[in-house]
Amino acid sequence: MESQPPAQPEPPVRPDGGGPAPEFGGYRLESRLGSGGMGVVHLARSPSGRRVAIKIVHAQYADDPEFRSRFRHEAAAARRVSGAFTAPVVDADADAPLPWMATLYIPAETLGQRVGDEGPLSPEELRGLALGLAEALRDIHRAGVVHRDLKPANVLMAPDGPRVIDFGISRAADPATGEALTQTGRVMGTPPFMSPEQLTRPREVGPASDVFSLGAVLAFAATGRGPFDRDSPYETATHVVEAAPSLDGVPEGLRSLIERCLEKRPENRPTPDELLALLAAANG
């Protein structure tokens, strides 16, 4: 459930695989948008006709209490962030036989799809992306949330600016709220865009981790590859922790900013507010 790609003419099916399903959770299903490790995303209509994206978890996870806790937290975290920079939550039920969450549908491709189809972004597009994502992180962190999985598949390229989606492994900044999700010490995320502390000290992940991921996402948008990409996830993770980023091809105007985002020590990275100030100064 990493993205909300534009609707495809694929008929909806019952979440349990039992055949056609015209309705789910009170919403009329129209098409299947995609699927991921956690579940399936459908385009649907509310009773008033509003288009929503309904994320329905796979049946095999429904009996896992830890997964339900994770899903419940995803919905709660997403509700705490304003809809200006995300896909606003419309409805959710973490206690249903198959947990689900409905968010406002945003008909936009992901950053990963955009780069895959058209190549790296232009310097002007990169600046707009950097500004939009810095504003998004400022909003997310002010709500007391750490996203923990900012990557190209979780950035929608909406006409009015990028939107950050999929809070599936987010953790509230308040340790008391996030305890149930971190007590196992399990490493969660996508290695090319994870911070060093996510890989080595997952219990200590804070807002600065998202800033590191932002730097990696901007490098990808500028070059079509991650700054730590290697042949295997293990090699990539090792380079995230130990190696300098590869930023060949990044426009000079953004290179120093990305380098600051990719500092290994969290305290050396700028905050989203500082990033916005740096971008404004660079444009002045």
N, C-alpha and C positions, 0 to 999 in steps of 0.2 A: 504494500500500500504506500509506495513511495511517491506517487504523483497523481495528478488529475489531468491526463492528456485530453485533448478535444474528443468529443463523443464519437464513437465508431458505430457503424450499423450492425452491431452484434447483438442478437436478441438476449434478453435477460434469462437466467435460469435460476431455479430454486437454490438457495445457499447450501442446502444439504445434498445437492446433485440429483434431486428427484424429478426433474423436468421443469417445464415452464412455470414461472412465478410472476404474476402480474403485480403483486403488492408485497411489501415488507415493512413492518413497523408503522403501518398507516400511510406509507408512501407508495405511489405507483411507479414501478420500475419501467424504464424505457430502453436502456441499453447497458451493456457491460463495458466499463471503461478500461479495466485492467485488473491485474492481480499481483500479489507479492507474497513475501514469506509469511505475513500475518493474516492475510485474507484477500477478499475480492471487493472491488469498488464498482458500484453501479450508479449510473445517472438515473435520477428519479424526480418525481414531481410531488410537491406537498398538496394537500387538499385545495389550497388556494391557487395552485399552478406554479409556485416558485420552484425553480430547478435546484436540486441539491445533489451532492455526491454522497452516497451512503457507503460507508466502509463496514463490511460484515466479516467477522473473523472466521477462519477456517474451523470446521467442526471439531477437528482433533485437538484444538486448543481450548475448547469451551469448558472442559473439565479440569483445567489446570488453574488452581487458585492464584498462583503467581502471575500467570498471564492475565487473568481477570483483573488483578490488582494493577498490572501495568496498563491495561486498556482503560480502566477507570481513571487512572492518573493522567493518561493522554487526554481524555475528554476534559477533565478538570483543569489541566494546564492550558489547553487550548481556549477554554472559556475565559481564562484570566487575562488573555492577551487581546487587545483591541483588534477589530477587523480591518484596520487601515493597512496592515502589512501582512495579514494572514488570511486564511479562509475561515470566516466566522462559524462557530459551532451553532447549529440550529436545534439539534435534538440529539439525544444519546440514551442508551440503555445498556449498562455494563452487566446487568443481572438477567438479561434475556437469555433464553436457551442458546442463542448465538449472539454474543454481544455485538452492538453496532453503534455507529456514530454518523450523524448527518451533518455535513458542512455545506455552506453556500457554494454552489458550483461556479468555478471560474474557468471559462473556456479559453485556456491558454496552454501552450506547450511548456515543457520544463526547460531549464537552462541546458541540461544534458542533451535533450532532443534538438534544441536550437543550435548548439555547437556541432552536434553530430550531422545535422542536415546542411548547415550553411557555413561551418567553420568558425574560427575564433571571432569574437566581437571586435568591432572597431573601437578606437580610443574613446570616441564620444559615447558609444554604448557602454563601454567598460566603466566610464565615470558615472553614468546614470545607474548602472548596476551597483557600484560601490556605494553611492549615496543611498540608494534604496535599501540595500542590505544593512548598512550601518544604522539607518533609521529603524529598520525592523528589529535589529538586535537591541537597540536602545529601548524600544517598546517592550520587547520580550523580557529583558532583564529588569525593567522597572516593575513588571508584574510579578517579580520574584521567581522567574522561571529560567532554567538553563536548558537550551534545546537539545544539545548533545549529539545531533546527527544532521548538522547543516552540510548539505552536499548538493551537487547539481540537480539530482533527481528530486530534491525537496525545495526547489526554487521555481516558481511559476513565473513565466515572462508575460505578465498581464500588460495590457496597453497602458494602464496608468501607473506602472512601476512593478517591480518584482514583489511576489508574495511568498512568504515562507510557510511551508506546510509540514504535516506529519510530525506531531509531537509524541510519537509512539515510544521513544525511550528518553523523553525529557524528564528532568528531575527538578522539583521545586527547590529554590535556593535555601529554603528552611530545611535543615537536616531532619527535623522531626517529621516533615511531610514526605521526604524522600527515603526514609529509612527502609521501608519495605522493599524498595527497588534496588537498594545497594548492599543489603546485608550479606548477600552471597558473594560479593566481590567480583561478580561476573563482568567481563569486559564487553561493552556494547557499543556499536557504532560501525562506521565504514572506514577501514584502515587508511586509504589515501587522503581522507579528510578529517581524521581524528587528531586530537592534540597529543603531545607526549604524555601528559598526565593521565589521559584516558587509558593509555596503554600500560602505564607503570603504577599509577596511584588512582584507580577509578573512584575511590571513596572521596577523593579530594577535588574532584572536578567542580569548577565554578564558572562564572560568566566569561572569564578570560579564555576558557576552552573554546567557546563559540567564536571568539575573535580569531583564534588560530585557524579554525575551520573556514572562517570568512576569507582569510588570506589564501588558503589552498583553493577555495572556490574561485576567487578572482584570478589566480594564476591559471586555473583550468580554462576559465572564460577567455583569457588572453592568448592562450597557446594551444588549447585543445587537449592538454594533458595535465595531470596533477604534478605538483612540484617534487613529490617523493615517489612517483610511480616506478615500480620494478616488476619483475616477472611473476612474483608470487606475493600473496598477502603478507607472509612472514617477512620477506625481504623489504616490502613496502613499510611495514610497521617498524622494522629495525631502522630504516632510514628516517622515518618520522622522529624517532627518539634520538638518533645519533648524528645524522648527516645534515649538511647544509642543503637548503632547497635548490632545485634547478629552476632558474627563472629566465633562461634564455628565451627571447622572444617577447618578454613582457615589456610594454612601452615604458620608456624611462620615467615618464611622469607618475606612474603608479608603482614602479619597482621598489622605491624606498619605503612606501607605505606598506606594501605587501611583506617586505622583509621585516618590518616592525611587527606586523601581525604574526609572523612565523617565528618569533623569538621562542626559544625552548623554555625559558622560565616565564611562567604566567605573569609575574609582577612586572616584567619588562614590556608587555604588550600594551598598546593603547586601549582605552575604553571606547565604546561606540561614540560618545560625545567628542572625545579627542580625535577620532577618525573623521568625524564630520568637520571639525575645525581644520584639520590638516587638508582635507579635500577642498574646503573653501579657500584656504590660503594658497593652495596650488593653482586654483582657478583665478585668484586675484593677481 
